[in-house]
């Protein structure tokens, strides 16, 4: 109390004049403020502070002038507070946080966390701090420390009494920190002689760390087992290492037994057991038989199988077999119970769920061991599991594949059965017509008109029959992978003309409106397979004709799209109709073989159901795409897109056309715009109108201005005033000065004479291509007499008197071929096989034959061999004489074989007379 009275007086009165701000009195934690001097003079405290220490403010101020007085019984705590406050002020951090005791008036203390700050107030430094009660936390800390010390003492006792050797060394300095009693006996030294020395000096007798030191292999969470033959101690040790924290050191603990100890021998047996377990695939587990859920022991690949680490299995699953699939857990328990009752090993399959949710299928065995037979008196099941997930998934995949293959085979067989049924009808129909018309023709030999009618119908039916057979053969080739594409230069204008010529008769019979157009076609010659491309377009266009009712509208549009690849062009062929359309369900199957829509409206339309399948396969082989837009009852649109290698077109723009004005007249705006663009590319000026009356007015206006059109390109069929009326109106009003060129998608042969009489000058078939338009316009410009040139073709025979050698083994085919050739004025000699053909050519005079028609499949010597033999003959014309293959094998691979044998061209059977004459002209004339 001497200290207490020493500081009473005036100074206390001065300090008491400084009061705590009112806001701090509302806080639940204590807050005090002290002057930052040697004793930390007390300035003020809040209500919670005085309540916590059990003293009133008046009493406290009377007894204590500063914190040093208040902490008289705990000077070390005051020293911590004072030093921390002064250090905060010196270093400029301004903040203090530490745990100290808070004395209580009744003589005890509380542990508090003091959080303080150094502040400047009215020119002086003060230390203001908040006092938080952490007495409970400190009590827990003390209890934890006590338990730690207790466990540490127990751990040390365990190590001291361990029957093997234990030593602990610092992993950074290699200094020995601990040795148990047995280790000292093994080394024959006392702890005082070795502790603090390097482990490699004491144990290995080395003066540097061991080169085989295992420190880098040690972990805290698992043991590292190894063996070492110690040359100093002359013993082999089995060793177990792990990383631990020993009194603040990152340390290595090593447990070892020498080869003479029982523990060593047991460890070796455990190693052998583990080696056997590891050699067997799968995992092992011992399950408590009482609850059939608790795993008492596990080994092998058990943890890898279930996808858990040891800690996850023990802490999350609590060593329970809840990894078994919920739907299989009860069945597994029943299987184990059955194994217990019958005493036999049981094998079953079950599912488990790994930690990441993967479901695995295991083959598991269960063997029951009773408590009497168990080493620890616990009845249990020993179970082994092998992962067979991959095998079962593969079996399921194969089963599914077999099932799918069976279904596909069944569907294919059903489709082929239906196909054969339909084909039986479709083939018999033209066959019946051919046979019936042949009988009628024989009965009417004296009636030329009737005979001509029968022959015409026989021809039509035979062509239809040939089309059916070709589709079946094409499909067979596609399915066997033997169809190939050839490459040749193809003229798109000629292609479009051929396609239209093939489909126009069918379209005309049904009175269809047929629109043909070409849009932005800058490259008219491409490299592709002409026959297959034509086949695709004919299939699409003929289907449009078939399934569009009488009077409907059909269009074929060719469009060249911009291409980013040099030397290649992107093309679209668009076939559109307003026919019966298709349902969405049927469109999903349209490219499947033998499939036809079930619709009473098409039941009488003949077909194989293969046309679209063949089309889709050809498109795919050309690396193209085909898109279908359709609506039932409204029509369909097929968009065939493909990329071709393009050929550079010859220069068509000549000076004589430059700047000439042309008027295009067509009710289709797309045709007008496309034609005007083509004229612009030719260097001409193109205007367009969409009716005949507008054309007459525009031409008259141009004449009045002295700007006559040099040409008028006029569509045949237009509403209100058609092409014929427009021609007459122009000639009547303006005379014959302006050349008029008629364009049409229809066959104009029947109206050609009428148009010429009305004043038309030339005809061009749609679609309009730059090359054809340029050719026509150039012919007018080349007319030196000023008379207009009419484009007409005069057919004349160039084959009369030419000699042909025909090699054909079939007598009937030979007779037909001879008759057809003689009808063209050709002189024909025949050979019945390849050998005869070679001999006849060898004995003939030089250039006696103009051409050889060679069948392929013949006895004695086939067509390929005969061609090679002729080419090898030592005569001047053997290498040059045209040899044309004449065969029923009409595929691209056959063309290649014929070319390799030395043949010049290929003519497919049955013989198309027009095609035959065209090829003969090409090679003979």
Secondary structure, DSSP 8 states (H G I E B T S, - for coil): -HHHHHT-SHHHHHHHTS---GGGGG-SSEEEEEESSTT-BEEEE-HHHHHHHT--HHHHHHH-SBHHHHTTT-HHHHHHHHHHHHHHHHHT--EEEEEEEEE-TTS-EEEEEEEEEEEEETTEEEEEEEEEE-HHHHHHHHHHHHHHHHHHHHHHHHHHH-SSEEEEEETTT-BEEEE-HHHHHHHT--HHHHTTSBHHHHHH--SS--TT--GGG--SSS-EEEEEEETTTTEEEEEEEEEEEETTEEEEEEEEEETTSHHHHHHHHHHHHHHHHHHSSSEEEEEETTTS-BEEEEEETHHHHHT--HHHHHHTSTTB-TTB-TTTHHHHHHHHHHHHHH-S-EEEEEEEE-TTS-EEEEEEEEEEE-TTTSTTS--EEEEEEEE-HHHHHHHHHHHHHHHHHHHHHHHHHHHHHHHHHHHHHHHHHHHHHHHHHHHHHHHTTT-HHHHHHHHHHHHHHHHHHHHHHHHHHHHHHHHHT------EEEEHHHHHHHHHHHHHHHHHHTT-EEEEEEES----EEEE-HHHHHHHHHHHHHHHHHTS-TT-EEEEEEEEE--SSTTEEEEEEEEEE-SS---HHHHTTTTSTT-----GGGTTS---S-HHHHHHHHHHHTT-EEEEEEETTTEEEEEEEEEEEE--------GGGTT-EEEEE-S-HHHHHHHHHHHHHTT-EEEEESSHHHHHHHHHHHHHTT---SEEEEES--SSS-HHHHHHHHHHHHTT-SEEEEEESS--TTTHHHHHHHT--EEEESS--HHHHHHHHHHHHT-TTS-----------S-TT-EEEEE-S-HHHHHHHHHHHHTTT-EEEEESSHHHHHHHHHHS-TT--SEEEEESS-SSS-HHHHHHHHHTSSSTTTTTSEEEEEES--SHHHHHHHHHHT--EEEESS--HHHHHHHHHHHH-
